[in-house]
Amino acid sequence: MASWFPLALELGGSLAAVLGLAWTASRLQLGGDVRIRSEDAARELAEEAICGFDAVDVALDRAGIGALLRDGSGRVLLIRRHGARFAARLLDSHAGVRLDRSFLSVETSDSRFGVVTLDLGAQAQKWAGSFRRLVG
């Protein structure tokens, strides 16, 4: 056999393995660019996080990495991207809220959740002011 044949066989095997891994990742829906693309999507995430959370007001981050939702009783839910999924926490205080122009940074009482900075555009000031109603 030619001396190039083992090299070609190794290259072909490596290519097949990479394509097989890519196919498996796509079938398992791993990775990808996960974003909140609409208010309806944010409402669905809120309902998944807290059963019965019926949002009456929604603010989406411009990049789609997070959202703030308020229900009829005044509870505020913060949703943020966590890897290829989303995590949510109810806010119980306005102490960790900082406004910087159109950016709103929110810190929850759960230190593991971290500080989330959302680009809310013109809605940032309205939401920052509304947090004063939170008890805490």
PADREN-260302 format. One record per atom (N, C-alpha, C): residue number from 1; residue in three letters; atom name; x negated, y negated, z negated. Coordinates in steps of 0.05 Angstrom, whole numbers, always signed. Layout:
REM PADREN-260302
R   pos   code   site        X        Y        Z
R   NUM    ALA     CA        X        Y        Z
...
REM end
This chain:
REM PADREN-260302
R   pos   code   site        X        Y        Z
R     1    MET      N      -17      +24       +0
R     1    MET     CA       +0       +0       +0
R     1    MET      C      -18      -25       +0
R     2    ALA      N       -6      -46      +10
R     2    ALA     CA      -20      -71      +11
R     2    ALA      C      -24      -83      -17
R     3    SER      N      -44      -99      -21
R     3    SER     CA      -50     -110      -47
R     3    SER      C      -30     -131      -56
R     4    TRP      N      -14     -141      -37
R     4    TRP     CA       +6     -162      -44
R     4    TRP      C      +32     -149      -54
R     5    PHE      N      +36     -123      -49
R     5    PHE     CA      +61     -110      -56
R     5    PHE      C      +67     -111      -86
R     6    PRO      N      +48     -104     -104
R     6    PRO     CA      +54     -106     -133
R     6    PRO      C      +61     -134     -142
R     7    LEU      N      +48     -154     -130
R     7    LEU     CA      +53     -181     -137
R     7    LEU      C      +81     -189     -128
R     8    ALA      N      +89     -181     -104
R     8    ALA     CA     +116     -188      -94
R     8    ALA      C     +137     -173     -111
R     9    LEU      N     +132     -149     -119
R     9    LEU     CA     +150     -134     -136
R     9    LEU      C     +154     -148     -163
R    10    GLU      N     +132     -157     -175
R    10    GLU     CA     +133     -171     -200
R    10    GLU      C     +148     -198     -198
R    11    LEU      N     +143     -212     -176
R    11    LEU     CA     +157     -238     -171
R    11    LEU      C     +187     -233     -167
R    12    GLY      N     +194     -212     -152
R    12    GLY     CA     +222     -206     -148
R    12    GLY      C     +236     -198     -174
R    13    GLY      N     +223     -182     -191
R    13    GLY     CA     +234     -174     -216
R    13    GLY      C     +238     -198     -235
R    14    SER      N     +219     -217     -235
R    14    SER     CA     +222     -241     -251
R    14    SER      C     +245     -258     -242
R    15    LEU      N     +247     -261     -216
R    15    LEU     CA     +269     -277     -205
R    15    LEU      C     +296     -264     -211
R    16    ALA      N     +299     -238     -209
R    16    ALA     CA     +323     -224     -216
R    16    ALA      C     +330     -228     -246
R    17    ALA      N     +310     -227     -263
R    17    ALA     CA     +315     -230     -292
R    17    ALA      C     +325     -258     -298
R    18    VAL      N     +313     -279     -286
R    18    VAL     CA     +321     -306     -290
R    18    VAL      C     +350     -310     -280
R    19    LEU      N     +356     -300     -257
R    19    LEU     CA     +383     -303     -246
R    19    LEU      C     +403     -288     -264
R    20    GLY      N     +395     -265     -274
R    20    GLY     CA     +413     -250     -292
R    20    GLY      C     +418     -265     -318
R    21    LEU      N     +398     -278     -329
R    21    LEU     CA     +402     -294     -354
R    21    LEU      C     +420     -318     -348
R    22    ALA      N     +416     -331     -325
R    22    ALA     CA     +432     -355     -318
R    22    ALA      C     +461     -346     -315
R    23    TRP      N     +466     -324     -303
R    23    TRP     CA     +493     -314     -299
R    23    TRP      C     +506     -307     -326
R    24    THR      N     +491     -294     -344
R    24    THR     CA     +501     -288     -370
R    24    THR      C     +508     -313     -386
R    25    ALA      N     +491     -333     -385
R    25    ALA     CA     +496     -359     -399
R    25    ALA      C     +521     -372     -389
R    26    SER      N     +525     -371     -362
R    26    SER     CA     +549     -384     -351
R    26    SER      C     +574     -368     -359
R    27    ARG      N     +573     -342     -360
R    27    ARG     CA     +596     -326     -368
R    27    ARG      C     +603     -330     -397
R    28    LEU      N     +583     -335     -414
R    28    LEU     CA     +587     -340     -443
R    28    LEU      C     +593     -369     -449
R    29    GLN      N     +593     -386     -428
R    29    GLN     CA     +598     -415     -430
R    29    GLN      C     +578     -428     -449
R    30    LEU      N     +553     -421     -447
R    30    LEU     CA     +532     -432     -464
R    30    LEU      C     +522     -458     -451
R    31    GLY      N     +514     -477     -468
R    31    GLY     CA     +502     -502     -457
R    31    GLY      C     +523     -519     -443
R    32    GLY      N     +514     -534     -424
R    32    GLY     CA     +531     -552     -410
R    32    GLY      C     +533     -579     -423
R    33    ASP      N     +546     -597     -409
R    33    ASP     CA     +549     -624     -419
R    33    ASP      C     +577     -627     -431
R    34    VAL      N     +579     -623     -457
R    34    VAL     CA     +604     -624     -471
R    34    VAL      C     +610     -652     -479
R    35    ARG      N     +633     -662     -470
R    35    ARG     CA     +641     -690     -476
R    35    ARG      C     +672     -690     -481
R    36    ILE      N     +680     -711     -496
R    36    ILE     CA     +708     -716     -500
R    36    ILE      C     +716     -735     -477
R    37    ARG      N     +731     -726     -459
R    37    ARG     CA     +737     -741     -434
R    37    ARG      C     +763     -757     -435
R    38    SER      N     +780     -751     -454
R    38    SER     CA     +806     -765     -455
R    38    SER      C     +817     -766     -484
R    39    GLU      N     +836     -783     -488
R    39    GLU     CA     +849     -784     -514
R    39    GLU      C     +864     -758     -520
R    40    ASP      N     +876     -746     -500
R    40    ASP     CA     +889     -720     -504
R    40    ASP      C     +869     -699     -513
R    41    ALA      N     +845     -699     -501
R    41    ALA     CA     +825     -679     -510
R    41    ALA      C     +817     -684     -539
R    42    ALA      N     +815     -710     -547
R    42    ALA     CA     +808     -716     -574
R    42    ALA      C     +830     -707     -593
R    43    ARG      N     +855     -711     -585
R    43    ARG     CA     +878     -702     -602
R    43    ARG      C     +878     -672     -605
R    44    GLU      N     +871     -657     -584
R    44    GLU     CA     +869     -628     -586
R    44    GLU      C     +847     -620     -606
R    45    LEU      N     +825     -633     -604
R    45    LEU     CA     +803     -627     -623
R    45    LEU      C     +811     -633     -652
R    46    ALA      N     +825     -655     -656
R    46    ALA     CA     +835     -662     -683
R    46    ALA      C     +854     -641     -693
R    47    GLU      N     +872     -631     -676
R    47    GLU     CA     +891     -611     -685
R    47    GLU      C     +877     -584     -691
R    48    GLU      N     +856     -578     -676
R    48    GLU     CA     +840     -554     -682
R    48    GLU      C     +826     -557     -709
R    49    ALA      N     +816     -581     -715
R    49    ALA     CA     +801     -585     -739
R    49    ALA      C     +819     -585     -764
R    50    ILE      N     +841     -599     -762
R    50    ILE     CA     +860     -601     -784
R    50    ILE      C     +888     -596     -774
R    51    CYS      N     +899     -574     -781
R    51    CYS     CA     +926     -567     -772
R    51    CYS      C     +946     -588     -780
R    52    GLY      N     +961     -597     -761
R    52    GLY     CA     +982     -617     -767
R    52    GLY      C     +972     -646     -765
R    53    PHE      N     +947     -650     -758
R    53    PHE     CA     +937     -678     -755
R    53    PHE      C     +948     -689     -729
R    54    ASP      N     +967     -708     -731
R    54    ASP     CA     +980     -720     -708
R    54    ASP      C     +970     -748     -705
R    55    ALA      N     +951     -752     -687
R    55    ALA     CA     +938     -778     -683
R    55    ALA      C     +957     -798     -670
R    56    VAL      N     +958     -822     -682
R    56    VAL     CA     +974     -844     -671
R    56    VAL      C     +956     -865     -658
R    57    ASP      N     +930     -865     -666
R    57    ASP     CA     +911     -884     -655
R    57    ASP      C     +885     -869     -650
R    58    VAL      N     +873     -873     -626
R    58    VAL     CA     +848     -859     -618
R    58    VAL      C     +828     -878     -607
R    59    ALA      N     +803     -876     -615
R    59    ALA     CA     +781     -891     -603
R    59    ALA      C     +760     -872     -594
R    60    LEU      N     +753     -873     -569
R    60    LEU     CA     +733     -855     -557
R    60    LEU      C     +707     -869     -554
R    61    ASP      N     +685     -855     -560
R    61    ASP     CA     +658     -865     -555
R    61    ASP      C     +656     -866     -524
R    62    ARG      N     +643     -887     -514
R    62    ARG     CA     +640     -891     -485
R    62    ARG      C     +626     -868     -472
R    63    ALA      N     +607     -855     -486
R    63    ALA     CA     +592     -832     -475
R    63    ALA      C     +607     -806     -478
R    64    GLY      N     +629     -806     -494
R    64    GLY     CA     +644     -781     -498
R    64    GLY      C     +632     -763     -519
R    65    ILE      N     +614     -773     -536
R    65    ILE     CA     +602     -755     -556
R    65    ILE      C     +616     -755     -582
R    66    GLY      N     +637     -772     -585
R    66    GLY     CA     +652     -773     -610
R    66    GLY      C     +677     -789     -607
R    67    ALA      N     +693     -789     -629
R    67    ALA     CA     +718     -803     -629
R    67    ALA      C     +727     -808     -658
R    68    LEU      N     +743     -829     -661
R    68    LEU     CA     +757     -834     -686
R    68    LEU      C     +787     -832     -681
R    69    LEU      N     +801     -819     -699
R    69    LEU     CA     +830     -816     -696
R    69    LEU      C     +843     -823     -723
R    70    ARG      N     +866     -836     -721
R    70    ARG     CA     +882     -843     -745
R    70    ARG      C     +909     -830     -742
R    71    ASP      N     +919     -818     -764
R    71    ASP     CA     +946     -807     -763
R    71    ASP      C     +966     -827     -776
R    72    GLY      N     +991     -819     -776
R    72    GLY     CA    +1012     -837     -786
R    72    GLY      C    +1010     -843     -815
R    73    SER      N     +996     -827     -831
R    73    SER     CA     +993     -832     -860
R    73    SER      C     +968     -848     -866
R    74    GLY      N     +953     -856     -845
R    74    GLY     CA     +929     -872     -849
R    74    GLY      C     +903     -857     -852
R    75    ARG      N     +904     -830     -851
R    75    ARG     CA     +879     -815     -853
R    75    ARG      C     +863     -819     -827
R    76    VAL      N     +837     -821     -830
R    76    VAL     CA     +819     -825     -807
R    76    VAL      C     +801     -800     -804
R    77    LEU      N     +800     -789     -780
R    77    LEU     CA     +784     -766     -774
R    77    LEU      C     +762     -774     -755
R    78    LEU      N     +738     -766     -762
R    78    LEU     CA     +714     -771     -745
R    78    LEU      C     +707     -745     -731
R    79    ILE      N     +704     -746     -705
R    79    ILE     CA     +696     -723     -689
R    79    ILE      C     +670     -730     -676
R    80    ARG      N     +650     -711     -678
R    80    ARG     CA     +625     -715     -665
R    80    ARG      C     +616     -689     -651
R    81    ARG      N     +599     -693     -631
R    81    ARG     CA     +588     -669     -617
R    81    ARG      C     +568     -656     -635
R    82    HIS      N     +569     -630     -636
R    82    HIS     CA     +550     -614     -652
R    82    HIS      C     +541     -591     -634
R    83    GLY      N     +519     -595     -619
R    83    GLY     CA     +510     -575     -600
R    83    GLY      C     +530     -574     -576
R    84    ALA      N     +540     -550     -570
R    84    ALA     CA     +559     -547     -548
R    84    ALA      C     +588     -547     -558
R    85    ARG      N     +592     -555     -583
R    85    ARG     CA     +619     -556     -595
R    85    ARG      C     +623     -583     -609
R    86    PHE      N     +645     -585     -623
R    86    PHE     CA     +651     -610     -638
R    86    PHE      C     +656     -603     -667
R    87    ALA      N     +649     -622     -684
R    87    ALA     CA     +654     -620     -713
R    87    ALA      C     +670     -644     -721
R    88    ALA      N     +686     -641     -742
R    88    ALA     CA     +703     -663     -751
R    88    ALA      C     +703     -665     -781
R    89    ARG      N     +706     -690     -791
R    89    ARG     CA     +708     -695     -820
R    89    ARG      C     +728     -717     -825
R    90    LEU      N     +744     -714     -846
R    90    LEU     CA     +762     -736     -854
R    90    LEU      C     +745     -756     -870
R    91    LEU      N     +750     -781     -864
R    91    LEU     CA     +736     -802     -878
R    91    LEU      C     +751     -810     -904
R    92    ASP      N     +737     -813     -925
R    92    ASP     CA     +750     -819     -951
R    92    ASP      C     +741     -846     -962
R    93    SER      N     +723     -860     -948
R    93    SER     CA     +714     -886     -958
R    93    SER      C     +703     -903     -935
R    94    HIS      N     +703     -929     -940
R    94    HIS     CA     +691     -947     -920
R    94    HIS      C     +662     -954     -926
R    95    ALA      N     +652     -942     -947
R    95    ALA     CA     +625     -949     -957
R    95    ALA      C     +603     -944     -936
R    96    GLY      N     +606     -923     -920
R    96    GLY     CA     +585     -916     -901
R    96    GLY      C     +590     -927     -873
R    97    VAL      N     +606     -947     -870
R    97    VAL     CA     +613     -958     -843
R    97    VAL      C     +597     -983     -838
R    98    ARG      N     +583     -984     -815
R    98    ARG     CA     +567    -1007     -807
R    98    ARG      C     +575    -1015     -779
R    99    LEU      N     +579    -1041     -774
R    99    LEU     CA     +586    -1051     -748
R    99    LEU      C     +563    -1067     -737
R   100    ASP      N     +555    -1061     -712
R   100    ASP     CA     +535    -1076     -698
R   100    ASP      C     +544    -1080     -669
R   101    ARG      N     +557    -1103     -665
R   101    ARG     CA     +569    -1110     -639
R   101    ARG      C     +590    -1090     -631
R   102    SER      N     +585    -1074     -610
R   102    SER     CA     +604    -1054     -602
R   102    SER      C     +599    -1026     -613
R   103    PHE      N     +578    -1024     -630
R   103    PHE     CA     +571     -999     -642
R   103    PHE      C     +581     -997     -671
R   104    LEU      N     +593     -975     -677
R   104    LEU     CA     +603     -970     -704
R   104    LEU      C     +588     -945     -715
R   105    SER      N     +573     -949     -736
R   105    SER     CA     +560     -926     -749
R   105    SER      C     +576     -917     -773
R   106    VAL      N     +582     -891     -775
R   106    VAL     CA     +599     -881     -796
R   106    VAL      C     +584     -858     -810
R   107    GLU      N     +583     -860     -836
R   107    GLU     CA     +571     -839     -853
R   107    GLU      C     +594     -827     -870
R   108    THR      N     +595     -801     -870
R   108    THR     CA     +616     -787     -886
R   108    THR      C     +605     -781     -913
R   109    SER      N     +622     -771     -931
R   109    SER     CA     +613     -762     -957
R   109    SER      C     +598     -736     -956
R   110    ASP      N     +599     -722     -933
R   110    ASP     CA     +585     -697     -929
R   110    ASP      C     +558     -704     -917
R   111    SER      N     +537     -703     -933
R   111    SER     CA     +510     -711     -923
R   111    SER      C     +500     -694     -900
R   112    ARG      N     +510     -669     -899
R   112    ARG     CA     +501     -651     -877
R   112    ARG      C     +512     -660     -850
R   113    PHE      N     +534     -675     -850
R   113    PHE     CA     +546     -685     -825
R   113    PHE      C     +530     -707     -812
R   114    GLY      N     +515     -722     -828
R   114    GLY     CA     +498     -742     -818
R   114    GLY      C     +513     -768     -811
R   115    VAL      N     +498     -788     -802
R   115    VAL     CA     +509     -813     -793
R   115    VAL      C     +515     -811     -764
R   116    VAL      N     +539     -820     -756
R   116    VAL     CA     +548     -819     -728
R   116    VAL      C     +551     -847     -718
R   117    THR      N     +537     -854     -696
R   117    THR     CA     +540     -880     -684
R   117    THR      C     +556     -878     -658
R   118    LEU      N     +578     -892     -657
R   118    LEU     CA     +596     -891     -634
R   118    LEU      C     +596     -918     -620
R   119    ASP      N     +595     -917     -594
R   119    ASP     CA     +598     -941     -578
R   119    ASP      C     +627     -944     -570
R   120    LEU      N     +642     -960     -585
R   120    LEU     CA     +671     -963     -582
R   120    LEU      C     +678     -988     -566
R   121    GLY      N     +659    -1003     -557
R   121    GLY     CA     +665    -1027     -541
R   121    GLY      C     +680    -1047     -557
R   122    ALA      N     +701    -1058     -545
R   122    ALA     CA     +717    -1079     -558
R   122    ALA      C     +733    -1068     -582
R   123    GLN      N     +737    -1042     -584
R   123    GLN     CA     +753    -1030     -606
R   123    GLN      C     +736    -1028     -632
R   124    ALA      N     +710    -1031     -630
R   124    ALA     CA     +693    -1027     -654
R   124    ALA      C     +701    -1046     -677
R   125    GLN      N     +705    -1071     -671
R   125    GLN     CA     +711    -1090     -692
R   125    GLN      C     +738    -1084     -705
R   126    LYS      N     +758    -1077     -689
R   126    LYS     CA     +784    -1070     -699
R   126    LYS      C     +783    -1045     -718
R   127    TRP      N     +768    -1025     -710
R   127    TRP     CA     +765    -1001     -726
R   127    TRP      C     +749    -1006     -752
R   128    ALA      N     +728    -1023     -750
R   128    ALA     CA     +713    -1029     -773
R   128    ALA      C     +730    -1043     -794
R   129    GLY      N     +746    -1061     -785
R   129    GLY     CA     +764    -1075     -804
R   129    GLY      C     +785    -1057     -816
R   130    SER      N     +794    -1038     -801
R   130    SER     CA     +815    -1020     -810
R   130    SER      C     +806    -1001     -832
R   131    PHE      N     +779     -997     -834
R   131    PHE     CA     +769     -978     -854
R   131    PHE      C     +772     -989     -882
R   132    ARG      N     +776    -1014     -885
R   132    ARG     CA     +780    -1025     -912
R   132    ARG      C     +803    -1013     -926
R   133    ARG      N     +822    -1002     -911
R   133    ARG     CA     +846     -990     -923
R   133    ARG      C     +840     -963     -935
R   134    LEU      N     +817     -951     -929
R   134    LEU     CA     +810     -925     -940
R   134    LEU      C     +804     -928     -969
R   135    VAL      N     +813     -909     -985
R   135    VAL     CA     +808     -909    -1014
R   135    VAL      C     +780     -899    -1018
R   136    GLY      N     +766     -910    -1038
R   136    GLY     CA     +739     -899    -1044
R   136    GLY      C     +720     -919    -1054
REM end
